[in-house]
Amino acid sequence: MTALLVIAKQPLPGRVKTRLTPPFPPEEAAALAEAALADTLAAALGVPADRHVLVLDGQPGGWLPSGFEVVPQVAGGLDVRLAAAFAACDGPALLIGMDTPQVTPALLAPALRWEGYDAWFGPAADGGFWALGLASPDPALLLGVPMSRPDTGAVQYERLRAAGLRVGALPVLRDVDTAEDARVVAGGAPGSRFAALHAALTSATAGAGA
């Protein structure tokens, strides 16, 4: 059973994308998070997998398309939550976050092929990682990896290599954390919900300031 996992937080004002405020007020930051999540879920559904799973902190809303199983995140640090998501899989699994709305099915599909690889790794521009695939999910590969640091990705990658895994490389992507990230990512994904909303919000702000 091959699984494609999306780990996400319910897009509520004040709980998500707080580093977008300012310039975006909390309601707009949450709306951008929702758009990013919707883009990510749509891309995930475009990839053949036996299971599509949303590992969610919070409650699902109207942004959730059909075709996803929803499972709650466990309590604990991010390494614990990621490890638990993999532990619940009984076959190969690819896990991605909700912070890269520029993902496409074509970008994700190779990471669910395991000929020649035991793992897939997608580094993030900020030093973290946006995707991790494991042919044989092992929670120990994630537990204890320091999260949300500039060296998170490097530490996680070395953990995979130290375990003797053959690691396939995915492209470096930029997470949406800051307003500058949002601008760059929106510019690189012009057909996305995220880009459309970002354009509408920034145009409205510019108009109000004129």
Backbone as JSON, one array per atom type, in Angstrom:
{
  "sequence": "MTALLVIAKQPLPGRVKTRLTPPFPPEEAAALAEAALADTLAAALGVPADRHVLVLDGQPGGWLPSGFEVVPQVAGGLDVRLAAAFAACDGPALLIGMDTPQVTPALLAPALRWEGYDAWFGPAADGGFWALGLASPDPALLLGVPMSRPDTGAVQYERLRAAGLRVGALPVLRDVDTAEDARVVAGGAPGSRFAALHAALTSATAGAGA",
  "N": [[0.84, -1.2, 0.0], [0.96, 1.91, -1.12], [1.45, 5.17, 0.12], [0.55, 8.59, 0.05], [1.24, 11.27, 1.94], [0.04, 14.23, 3.43], [1.02, 16.65, 5.6], [-0.45, 18.9, 7.81], [-1.77, 21.99, 9.16], [-4.81, 23.15, 10.5], [-6.18, 25.87, 8.77], [-6.45, 28.49, 10.49], [-7.01, 31.84, 11.59], [-4.33, 33.4, 13.25], [-3.2, 31.02, 14.03], [-1.83, 29.88, 11.97], [0.79, 30.53, 9.62], [1.9, 32.8, 10.89], [4.12, 34.38, 10.58], [3.66, 35.84, 8.36], [2.41, 38.05, 9.15], [3.1, 41.27, 10.23], [3.04, 41.87, 6.6], [0.44, 41.03, 6.09], [-2.73, 40.84, 7.6], [-3.92, 38.65, 10.29], [-6.22, 37.22, 9.35], [-5.97, 37.3, 6.56], [-3.5, 36.05, 6.28], [-4.2, 33.48, 7.13], [-6.01, 32.86, 5.12], [-4.28, 32.73, 2.93], [-2.76, 30.54, 3.75], [-4.74, 28.57, 3.63], [-5.25, 28.55, 0.87], [-2.77, 27.69, -0.07], [-2.73, 25.13, 1.06], [-4.95, 23.99, -0.24], [-4.03, 23.96, -2.89], [-1.87, 22.2, -2.59], [-3.13, 19.82, -1.77], [-4.66, 19.28, -4.05], [-2.65, 18.8, -5.93], [-1.5, 16.53, -4.79], [-3.59, 14.67, -5.05], [-3.49, 14.26, -7.73], [-1.55, 12.41, -8.13], [-0.9, 9.02, -8.58], [-1.63, 6.82, -6.01], [-2.04, 4.38, -3.45], [-3.2, 5.22, -1.12], [-4.3, 8.38, -0.06], [-3.52, 10.64, 2.32], [-4.38, 12.94, 4.81], [-2.67, 14.37, 7.33], [-3.59, 15.84, 10.05], [-3.58, 18.74, 12.08], [-6.03, 19.89, 13.87], [-9.32, 20.63, 12.56], [-11.01, 19.34, 9.66], [-12.11, 21.27, 6.8], [-14.13, 23.12, 4.4], [-12.24, 23.25, 2.45], [-11.18, 20.77, 2.02], [-10.77, 18.26, -0.31], [-12.64, 15.47, -1.73], [-11.48, 12.11, -1.4], [-9.41, 11.93, 0.33], [-8.12, 10.37, 3.24], [-8.44, 11.34, 6.62], [-6.36, 11.83, 9.31], [-5.56, 12.41, 12.73], [-2.9, 14.51, 13.92], [-0.36, 13.44, 16.17], [0.47, 14.3, 19.59], [3.31, 16.33, 20.45], [6.72, 17.17, 19.48], [7.75, 18.31, 16.17], [9.34, 16.35, 14.95], [8.45, 14.07, 16.24], [5.78, 14.02, 15.45], [6.0, 13.72, 12.66], [7.34, 11.25, 12.57], [5.37, 9.6, 13.67], [3.41, 9.75, 11.72], [4.6, 8.36, 9.6], [4.89, 5.91, 10.88], [2.34, 4.91, 10.9], [1.95, 3.85, 8.44], [1.83, 1.07, 6.21], [3.43, 0.45, 4.14], [5.4, 1.72, 1.36], [5.9, 5.27, 1.59], [5.3, 8.7, 0.93], [5.83, 11.83, 2.25], [4.66, 15.14, 2.43], [4.6, 18.71, 3.07], [2.36, 21.52, 3.75], [3.27, 23.89, 2.82], [4.26, 24.47, 0.33], [2.88, 25.48, -2.23], [3.48, 25.42, -4.89], [3.97, 22.87, -5.79], [3.55, 20.12, -8.07], [1.73, 17.44, -9.71], [3.49, 16.19, -11.51], [5.97, 16.76, -10.44], [5.89, 15.4, -8.03], [5.35, 12.71, -8.63], [7.63, 11.02, -9.42], [8.74, 10.42, -6.93], [7.32, 8.42, -5.82], [8.15, 6.15, -6.9], [10.15, 3.33, -6.59], [12.22, 1.92, -7.63], [15.5, 1.37, -7.41], [15.87, 3.2, -5.37], [15.74, 3.85, -1.85], [14.78, 5.88, -0.39], [13.42, 9.2, -0.68], [14.23, 12.63, -0.99], [13.41, 15.95, -0.45], [14.8, 18.95, -0.43], [14.4, 22.11, 1.28], [14.54, 25.62, 0.59], [15.16, 27.12, 2.82], [16.73, 25.59, 4.39], [15.46, 23.49, 5.58], [13.28, 20.71, 4.91], [10.98, 19.78, 2.37], [9.8, 17.5, 1.48], [9.69, 14.01, 2.11], [10.4, 10.74, 1.44], [9.94, 7.29, 2.09], [10.78, 4.0, 1.47], [10.55, 1.87, 3.2], [8.98, 2.68, 5.84], [10.36, 3.99, 8.75], [10.16, 5.04, 11.93], [12.36, 5.73, 13.51], [14.15, 6.98, 11.87], [13.5, 9.62, 11.87], [13.02, 10.53, 14.48], [14.32, 12.65, 16.93], [15.65, 14.3, 15.18], [16.57, 17.64, 14.84], [14.2, 20.15, 14.46], [12.97, 22.89, 12.4], [15.27, 24.45, 12.04], [18.2, 25.97, 10.55], [19.84, 23.87, 9.77], [18.28, 21.63, 9.62], [17.45, 20.14, 7.35], [19.92, 19.15, 6.41], [20.73, 17.56, 8.56], [18.67, 15.67, 8.61], [18.98, 14.49, 6.08], [21.56, 13.37, 6.33], [20.97, 11.51, 8.29], [19.46, 9.68, 6.85], [21.36, 8.79, 5.0], [23.28, 7.72, 6.71], [21.97, 5.5, 7.56], [22.33, 3.83, 5.51], [20.73, 4.1, 3.28], [19.65, 4.38, -0.12], [19.3, 7.38, -1.61], [17.06, 9.3, -3.38], [16.96, 12.39, -5.16], [14.91, 15.23, -4.9], [13.75, 18.36, -6.35], [14.97, 21.51, -5.02], [12.76, 23.43, -3.14], [10.95, 26.42, -2.26], [9.69, 27.2, 0.85], [6.65, 28.72, 2.04], [6.92, 31.1, 4.27], [7.48, 33.76, 5.01], [6.52, 37.13, 4.01], [8.03, 37.8, 1.77], [8.74, 35.26, 0.85], [6.17, 34.41, 0.1], [5.63, 36.15, -2.02], [7.59, 35.42, -3.91], [7.04, 32.67, -4.33], [4.39, 32.78, -5.25], [4.82, 34.12, -7.65], [6.15, 32.18, -9.06], [4.28, 30.24, -9.49], [1.98, 30.71, -11.28], [-0.57, 29.76, -12.01], [-1.86, 28.89, -9.76], [-4.1, 28.58, -6.9], [-3.07, 29.86, -4.74], [-1.39, 31.85, -5.85], [-3.3, 33.41, -7.19], [-4.87, 34.38, -5.07], [-2.92, 35.73, -3.6], [-2.23, 37.76, -5.4], [-4.67, 39.14, -5.49], [-4.93, 40.03, -2.84], [-2.62, 41.61, -2.47], [-3.01, 43.52, -4.44], [-5.31, 44.76, -3.5], [-4.33, 45.86, -1.14], [-2.44, 47.65, -2.15], [-4.12, 49.33, -3.55], [-5.6, 50.42, -1.47], [-3.69, 51.93, -0.25], [-3.18, 53.9, -2.01]],
  "CA": [[0.0, 0.0, 0.0], [1.72, 3.15, -1.22], [0.71, 6.28, 0.7], [1.01, 9.98, -0.1], [0.8, 11.96, 3.15], [0.18, 15.68, 3.54], [0.91, 17.06, 7.0], [-0.96, 20.26, 7.74], [-2.46, 22.59, 10.29], [-6.05, 23.81, 10.11], [-5.86, 27.27, 8.5], [-7.22, 29.41, 11.32], [-6.28, 33.08, 11.9], [-3.55, 33.39, 14.48], [-2.6, 29.71, 14.26], [-1.01, 29.49, 10.82], [1.48, 31.56, 8.86], [1.97, 34.02, 11.7], [5.23, 35.22, 10.12], [3.16, 36.7, 7.29], [1.81, 39.22, 9.81], [2.64, 41.95, 9.02], [2.04, 42.88, 6.23], [-0.92, 40.51, 5.98], [-3.39, 40.59, 8.88], [-4.08, 37.21, 10.53], [-7.25, 36.62, 8.51], [-5.41, 37.12, 5.23], [-2.46, 35.02, 6.39], [-4.89, 32.19, 7.18], [-6.56, 32.61, 3.79], [-3.16, 32.29, 2.1], [-2.45, 29.17, 4.17], [-5.79, 27.71, 3.09], [-5.03, 28.43, -0.56], [-1.6, 26.82, -0.24], [-3.14, 23.77, 1.4], [-5.82, 23.5, -1.31], [-3.15, 23.64, -4.04], [-1.08, 21.02, -2.26], [-4.01, 18.65, -1.78], [-5.02, 19.0, -5.44], [-1.48, 18.18, -6.56], [-1.35, 15.18, -4.24], [-4.61, 13.8, -5.63], [-3.12, 13.97, -9.11], [-0.49, 11.4, -8.14], [-1.43, 7.7, -8.24], [-1.19, 6.21, -4.75], [-3.11, 3.56, -2.88], [-3.86, 6.02, -0.08], [-3.99, 9.8, 0.1], [-3.81, 10.84, 3.74], [-4.12, 14.25, 5.4], [-2.31, 14.26, 8.74], [-4.1, 17.18, 10.34], [-3.7, 19.38, 13.39], [-7.25, 20.67, 13.8], [-10.49, 20.02, 11.96], [-11.14, 19.6, 8.23], [-13.1, 22.26, 6.4], [-14.58, 23.06, 3.02], [-11.08, 23.18, 1.57], [-10.73, 19.39, 1.88], [-11.45, 17.55, -1.39], [-12.88, 14.05, -1.49], [-10.37, 11.27, -1.79], [-8.41, 11.91, 1.4], [-8.34, 9.96, 4.62], [-7.96, 12.34, 7.57], [-5.92, 11.29, 10.59], [-5.05, 13.5, 13.57], [-1.5, 14.5, 14.34], [-0.13, 13.11, 17.57], [1.1, 15.37, 20.35], [4.77, 16.27, 20.51], [7.47, 17.98, 18.54], [7.52, 17.98, 14.77], [9.95, 15.06, 14.63], [7.56, 13.03, 16.77], [4.58, 13.97, 14.62], [6.36, 13.13, 11.38], [7.62, 9.84, 12.79], [4.1, 8.9, 13.89], [2.72, 9.66, 10.43], [5.2, 7.24, 8.88], [4.65, 4.67, 11.62], [0.99, 4.45, 10.61], [1.93, 3.33, 7.08], [2.26, -0.32, 6.12], [4.13, 0.29, 2.87], [6.12, 2.93, 0.98], [5.15, 6.49, 1.85], [5.9, 10.01, 0.66], [5.2, 12.86, 3.07], [4.94, 16.53, 2.08], [3.93, 19.69, 3.9], [1.37, 22.39, 3.12], [3.89, 25.2, 2.64], [4.83, 24.6, -1.02], [1.76, 25.37, -3.17], [3.98, 25.28, -6.25], [4.15, 21.47, -6.17], [2.69, 19.61, -9.14], [1.79, 15.97, -9.79], [4.69, 15.75, -12.24], [7.11, 16.87, -9.54], [5.76, 14.42, -6.95], [5.19, 11.33, -9.09], [8.83, 10.18, -9.35], [9.09, 10.06, -5.55], [6.57, 7.22, -5.43], [8.74, 5.01, -7.6], [11.18, 2.89, -5.66], [13.28, 1.17, -8.3], [16.81, 1.99, -7.27], [15.95, 4.11, -4.22], [15.09, 3.48, -0.59], [14.24, 7.11, 0.18], [13.42, 10.41, -1.5], [14.44, 13.79, -0.12], [13.19, 17.24, -1.1], [15.28, 20.03, 0.44], [13.78, 23.43, 1.21], [15.53, 26.69, 0.44], [15.51, 27.68, 4.12], [17.55, 24.63, 5.13], [14.65, 22.37, 6.02], [12.91, 19.84, 3.81], [9.55, 19.85, 2.06], [9.3, 16.17, 1.15], [10.49, 12.87, 2.55], [9.8, 9.47, 1.07], [10.61, 6.11, 2.65], [10.25, 2.74, 0.96], [10.19, 1.11, 4.41], [8.9, 3.71, 6.87], [10.97, 3.68, 10.04], [10.11, 6.26, 12.73], [13.67, 6.06, 14.08], [14.88, 7.83, 10.94], [13.11, 11.01, 12.11], [13.01, 10.9, 15.89], [15.53, 13.29, 17.39], [16.16, 15.28, 14.22], [16.14, 18.98, 15.27], [13.34, 20.76, 13.46], [12.85, 24.36, 12.29], [16.58, 25.06, 12.14], [18.83, 26.03, 9.23], [20.51, 22.62, 9.43], [17.34, 20.51, 9.74], [17.51, 19.31, 6.16], [21.21, 18.47, 6.37], [20.74, 16.51, 9.58], [17.77, 14.59, 8.18], [19.61, 13.8, 4.95], [22.64, 12.54, 6.85], [20.36, 10.38, 9.0], [19.1, 8.7, 5.83], [22.58, 8.22, 4.43], [23.93, 6.9, 7.74], [21.23, 4.23, 7.64], [22.66, 3.05, 4.33], [19.67, 4.19, 2.28], [19.89, 5.03, -1.41], [18.4, 8.53, -1.53], [16.77, 10.05, -4.59], [16.87, 13.83, -4.91], [13.86, 16.07, -5.46], [14.23, 19.74, -6.48], [14.86, 22.45, -3.89], [11.6, 24.32, -3.21], [10.89, 27.46, -1.24], [8.51, 27.22, 1.73], [6.04, 30.02, 2.3], [6.96, 31.48, 5.68], [7.47, 35.21, 5.12], [5.87, 37.82, 2.9], [8.89, 37.67, 0.6], [8.52, 33.9, 0.35], [4.86, 34.37, -0.56], [5.74, 36.86, -3.3], [8.39, 34.62, -4.84], [6.33, 31.43, -4.65], [3.25, 33.14, -6.09], [5.33, 34.44, -8.97], [6.59, 30.96, -9.72], [3.16, 29.31, -9.66], [0.94, 31.66, -11.68], [-1.89, 29.19, -12.16], [-2.31, 28.31, -8.5], [-5.01, 29.33, -6.04], [-2.24, 30.71, -3.89], [-0.96, 33.02, -6.62], [-4.47, 34.26, -7.46], [-5.24, 35.07, -3.84], [-1.84, 36.66, -3.26], [-2.38, 38.91, -6.28], [-5.84, 39.9, -5.07], [-4.67, 40.69, -1.56], [-1.61, 42.67, -2.62], [-3.62, 44.6, -5.22], [-6.22, 45.48, -2.61], [-3.52, 46.64, -0.22], [-1.87, 48.75, -2.92], [-5.2, 50.27, -3.85], [-5.99, 51.13, -0.25], [-2.65, 52.87, 0.1], [-3.03, 54.94, -3.05]],
  "C": [[0.88, 1.25, 0.0], [0.87, 4.32, -0.73], [1.37, 7.61, 0.36], [0.39, 10.77, 1.05], [1.02, 13.46, 3.01], [0.0, 16.03, 5.01], [0.58, 18.54, 7.04], [-1.6, 20.69, 9.05], [-3.73, 23.27, 9.76], [-5.79, 25.31, 9.93], [-6.77, 28.26, 9.24], [-6.39, 30.66, 11.61], [-5.58, 33.01, 13.24], [-2.87, 32.08, 14.79], [-1.68, 29.27, 13.13], [-0.38, 30.72, 10.19], [1.57, 32.89, 9.62], [3.11, 34.93, 11.27], [4.84, 36.06, 8.9], [2.56, 37.99, 7.83], [2.88, 39.97, 10.6], [3.44, 41.49, 7.81], [0.62, 42.35, 6.17], [-1.52, 40.36, 7.38], [-3.65, 39.1, 9.06], [-5.12, 36.53, 9.64], [-6.74, 36.35, 7.1], [-4.31, 36.06, 5.23], [-3.09, 33.63, 6.41], [-5.49, 31.85, 5.83], [-5.47, 32.15, 2.83], [-2.76, 30.86, 2.45], [-3.47, 28.19, 3.61], [-5.61, 27.49, 1.59], [-3.84, 27.52, -0.85], [-1.95, 25.37, 0.03], [-4.01, 23.18, 0.29], [-5.01, 23.14, -2.55], [-2.38, 22.35, -3.8], [-1.93, 19.76, -2.32], [-4.41, 18.28, -3.21], [-3.86, 18.33, -6.17], [-1.31, 16.74, -6.08], [-2.36, 14.21, -4.86], [-4.3, 13.44, -7.08], [-2.04, 12.93, -9.25], [-1.08, 10.04, -7.76], [-0.8, 7.17, -6.96], [-2.36, 5.39, -4.22], [-3.9, 4.33, -1.83], [-3.38, 7.46, -0.19], [-4.46, 10.19, 1.5], [-3.45, 12.27, 4.14], [-3.88, 14.05, 6.89], [-2.5, 15.65, 9.33], [-4.05, 17.53, 11.82], [-4.91, 20.31, 13.3], [-8.36, 19.89, 13.13], [-10.54, 20.31, 10.46], [-12.24, 20.6, 7.94], [-13.48, 22.1, 4.94], [-13.46, 22.99, 2.01], [-10.62, 21.76, 1.29], [-11.48, 18.7, 0.74], [-11.73, 16.11, -1.0], [-11.67, 13.26, -1.97], [-9.28, 11.18, -0.75], [-8.94, 11.23, 2.65], [-7.79, 11.07, 5.51], [-7.6, 11.65, 8.88], [-5.35, 12.42, 11.42], [-3.55, 13.37, 13.81], [-1.42, 14.12, 15.81], [0.45, 14.33, 18.27], [2.61, 15.21, 20.33], [5.41, 17.19, 19.5], [7.26, 17.51, 17.12], [8.17, 16.65, 14.4], [9.08, 13.9, 15.09], [6.33, 12.88, 15.89], [4.86, 13.37, 13.24], [6.62, 11.63, 11.52], [6.34, 9.04, 12.95], [3.33, 8.74, 12.59], [3.28, 8.5, 9.61], [4.91, 5.91, 9.56], [3.28, 4.08, 11.3], [0.86, 3.86, 9.2], [2.44, 1.89, 7.05], [2.93, -0.61, 4.78], [4.85, 1.59, 2.55], [5.26, 4.18, 1.16], [5.98, 7.71, 1.48], [5.12, 11.03, 1.46], [5.64, 14.24, 2.6], [4.18, 17.44, 3.03], [2.94, 20.53, 3.1], [1.96, 23.74, 2.7], [4.48, 25.43, 1.25], [3.71, 24.44, -2.05], [2.19, 25.25, -4.62], [4.19, 23.83, -6.69], [3.14, 21.08, -7.25], [2.73, 18.08, -9.1], [3.04, 15.47, -10.48], [5.93, 15.79, -11.35], [7.09, 15.76, -8.49], [5.83, 12.98, -7.44], [6.46, 10.5, -9.02], [9.15, 9.68, -7.95], [8.21, 8.94, -5.0], [6.98, 6.02, -6.27], [9.99, 4.62, -6.83], [12.25, 2.04, -6.3], [14.59, 1.94, -8.15], [16.96, 2.92, -6.08], [15.21, 3.54, -3.02], [14.4, 4.68, 0.05], [14.27, 8.22, -0.88], [13.51, 11.6, -0.56], [14.28, 15.06, -0.94], [13.63, 18.37, -0.19], [14.52, 21.34, 0.22], [14.86, 24.5, 1.2], [15.98, 27.26, 1.78], [16.35, 26.73, 4.97], [16.77, 23.46, 5.7], [14.42, 21.38, 4.89], [11.41, 19.88, 3.63], [8.95, 18.48, 1.74], [10.27, 15.11, 1.67], [9.73, 11.6, 2.19], [10.61, 8.32, 1.61], [9.96, 4.86, 2.1], [9.8, 1.83, 2.1], [10.15, 2.09, 5.58], [9.42, 3.22, 8.22], [10.98, 4.96, 10.87], [11.47, 6.69, 13.28], [14.49, 6.96, 13.16], [14.57, 9.31, 11.15], [13.22, 11.44, 13.56], [14.37, 11.47, 16.31], [16.15, 14.25, 16.41], [15.68, 16.67, 14.65], [15.38, 19.68, 14.16], [13.38, 22.28, 13.52], [14.18, 25.06, 12.55], [17.21, 25.09, 10.75], [19.52, 24.73, 8.8], [19.58, 21.41, 9.5], [17.45, 19.57, 8.55], [18.8, 18.51, 6.09], [21.26, 17.33, 7.37], [19.86, 15.33, 9.15], [18.37, 13.8, 7.02], [20.73, 12.88, 5.42], [22.11, 11.34, 7.62], [20.0, 9.27, 7.99], [20.34, 8.0, 5.28], [23.29, 7.31, 5.43], [23.25, 5.56, 7.91], [21.49, 3.35, 6.42], [21.63, 3.1, 3.23], [20.17, 4.85, 1.0], [18.85, 6.13, -1.55], [18.27, 9.22, -2.89], [16.53, 11.51, -4.26], [15.69, 14.46, -5.64], [14.37, 17.51, -5.54], [14.12, 20.51, -5.16], [13.63, 23.33, -4.13], [11.64, 25.31, -2.06], [9.59, 27.34, -0.45], [7.96, 28.64, 1.81], [6.02, 30.26, 3.81], [6.8, 32.98, 5.86], [6.75, 35.82, 3.92], [6.71, 37.75, 1.63], [8.8, 36.27, 0.0], [7.22, 33.83, -0.45], [4.93, 35.03, -1.93], [6.48, 36.01, -4.33], [7.65, 33.36, -5.28], [5.13, 31.72, -5.55], [3.69, 33.44, -7.52], [5.74, 33.23, -9.76], [5.49, 29.95, -9.96], [1.93, 30.09, -10.1], [-0.46, 31.08, -11.82], [-2.5, 28.66, -10.88], [-3.35, 29.19, -7.8], [-4.22, 30.32, -5.19], [-1.84, 31.97, -4.61], [-2.13, 33.96, -6.87], [-4.86, 35.04, -6.21], [-4.18, 36.1, -3.46], [-1.96, 37.92, -4.12], [-3.56, 39.78, -5.86], [-5.58, 40.67, -3.79], [-3.67, 41.83, -1.7], [-2.15, 43.81, -3.46], [-4.55, 45.44, -4.36], [-5.44, 46.37, -1.64], [-2.91, 47.85, -0.92], [-2.92, 49.79, -3.23], [-5.6, 51.09, -2.63], [-4.96, 52.17, 0.13], [-2.48, 53.99, -0.88], [-3.73, 56.23, -2.66]]
}
